Amino acid sequence: MKKLEGREADIFKEMIQDEASVLELDGKKFRVALIEEAATSVQHDVEKYPFLKHKLQHAKDNIRNDETYSGNDVCDMIRKGEL
């Protein structure tokens, strides 16, 4: 990712006034679109919802103890009614 600042940023802002802009450069067309960033972070969510901290710690402990499951394992457990 390249961070634009100063005059570069000003020029780019002029070019992308629409939410989805198409630019042409050297005979090639490029679509530029806004990518929204996540509204919250994991840290924020853990602080707001303490039960998440417990779930994350439990998951870390499972990984550390080599108690992990593949997607196929989980599908099999669902089919068998174990989950």
PEWOLIN-V782456 format. One line per field, one symbol per residue. ss: DSSP state (H for helix, E for strand, - for the rest). phi: phi as a letter, one per 30 degrees, with the letter a starting at -180 (. if undefined). psi: psi as a letter, one per 20 degrees, with the letter a starting at -180 (. if undefined). Layout:
# PEWOLIN-V782456
ss: ???
phi: ???
psi: ???
This chain:
# PEWOLIN-V782456
ss: -----HHHHHHHHHH----EEEEEE--EEEEEE--------HHHHHHH-HHHHHHHHHHHHHHH------HHHHHHHHH----
phi: .cccbideddddeddcdddbccccbhiccbccbdcddedbceedddddbedddddddddddeddchcbbdedededddedidb
psi: pppprchggggghhhlhqhoqpqppkjqppppqpopqphrrggghhhhnhhhggggggggggghjkmrqrghgggghghiji.
